[in-house]
C-alpha cells in the first residue's frame, strides 16, 4: 500500500508541473499575439498643432464676443431712439422729451374770445370832454401759439406769438427768452421778456379771474416796462423755508427797454428809454391749502420823452380809454406799490395800492412832478369747493403768484358733472387827476365795481360772464356806464 501511494503521489506531482508549464506557455503566446496591435497606435498631436487649435478657438471666441457687443450696441441705439421720440401730455400740453431728460419741447395754445355790450349815456348829450362812445362787439383778445422747454437741462427757452388783440393793439412776437436755470433757486432771463411784476402781473392771463387786470397793474406794465414783448434781462431768486418751514421768498430785478412792436422811445438821434424794476414777495404762512402772502413792487423809468398814464375800463372790446394823463415834459418816472393776498380753503381775497410820479427836470411852479395813484380790492368764492393755488416756483413769470382752481369734476353730461363754479367781485379806484403845482392834470378818476361768474368746464375750457358799473369823474364832465362782458377761453 505504501508503494502504491507513493506512485500515485508522483503521478499527481508530474501532472501539476505540466499544467503550470502549459499556463505559462499560453500567457507567453497571448503576450506575443497582442504585441503587434500596440505597435500600430498613431502618435499624439505635436506642440505646433495644439497651438494652432488653441488659436482657432480664441479667434472663434473673439468673433462671438464682437457679435454680442454689436448686438448690444444696436439694441441700445434702438432703445435710445425710441426714448428720444417719446410723446406725452402734461396738463393737456403735448410734450416731446429726450430719454435722458436734458431736452424737451412743450407746445402751448391760448385762445380768448371776448364779447361786450356797453350801456352808456348818449354821448351827444355829454360835454365835449366826456364824449367817449364805447362800441359794443366782440374781439379775439388773445390767440397765442408757442413752444417752451429745456435745452441741455440747464437752459429753459420760451417763444410765444400772439395772433389776436383788440383793434388798437398789434399782433406779433410777445415772448422770446432764454433762461439759465443751472443754479438752484436762481433764474436769469434774457431776450424778449415779461417781468414778474405787481400782484396780478405774476398771474398768467390764462389764470385771471377777470377779462383784464386792474388799471394800476396795466399802467405799471405800459409806463414802467413790465409788460410783455419787452427787450430786457431779468434776475429771479426764490427760496423756501428761509425763516420758517412754510415760508417762501421771491425776489425779482429786471432791466428793460422798449417793446418789439414799436420803436417808440428808440428813434434816430435818441437813446432808448429804459426801466429798472424790482419785486419782493413773501409767503408768510402756509398750512397746506391755505396761504398768506405780502408783496411790494418798485420801478424807475429813465430817459423818457414824456410819459402817459392811461388804461381802458377793464375790458378791451373797445379801444377807448376813459382816463388818461399825459406829462409831455417828463424825463423820468418813479412808482411803488404794496399788495397782500390770502386764501382760506375755497375763499380768496387780495388787494394792491400803487403810486406813480412823473419826474420833470428843474421842478418849479410851472414844472411840477405830477403824482397819480390807485388801488383795488377783490375776492373769489369757488362754489364747488376747489381752492386757488399758490406757485412757489416756476420757469415763467407766474413765480410767487396765484393760479386758478384745478377742476375736480370736469363737465360731462354722461358723468353728471358740471365742472367748477366761481363767483368773483372787485372794486377799483384809479385817480389820474393832479391839480397841484403849476400845471393841471385832469386825467379823471375812474371807479369800477365789477362782479361775475366763472364756469370752468375743465382745466382747459372756461366761460365767464361779468357785469361792470363804471363811474368816471373828470371835474365837471362825468360819465357813467354799465358793461356786460363775456369770455370764452381755451388754454393748455
Secondary structure, 3 states (H helix, E strand, C coil): CHHHHHHHHHHHHHHHHHHHHHHHHHHHHHHHHHHHHHCCCCCCCCHHHHHHHHHHHHHHHHHHHHHHHHHHHHHHHHHHHHHHCEEEEECCEEEEECCCCCCEEEEEEEEEEEEEEEEECCHHHCCHHHCCCCCCEEEEEEEEEEEEEEECCCEEEEEEEECCCCCCCCCEEEEEEEEECCCCCEEEEEEEECCCCCCHHHCCCCCCCCCCCCHHHHHHHHHCCCCCCEEEEEEEEEEECCCCCCCEEEEEEEEEEEECCCCCCCCCCCCCCEEEEEEEEEEEEECCCCEEEEEEEEEEEECCCCEEEEECCCCCCCCCCCEEEEECCEEEEEEEEEEEEEEECCEEEEEEEEEEEEEECCCCCCCCCCEEEEEEEEEEEECCCCCCEECCCCCCCCCCCEECCCCCCCCECCCCECCEEEEEEEEEEEEEEECCCCCCEEEEEEEEEEEEEEEECCCCEEEEEEEEEEEEEECCEEEEEEEEEEEEEEEC
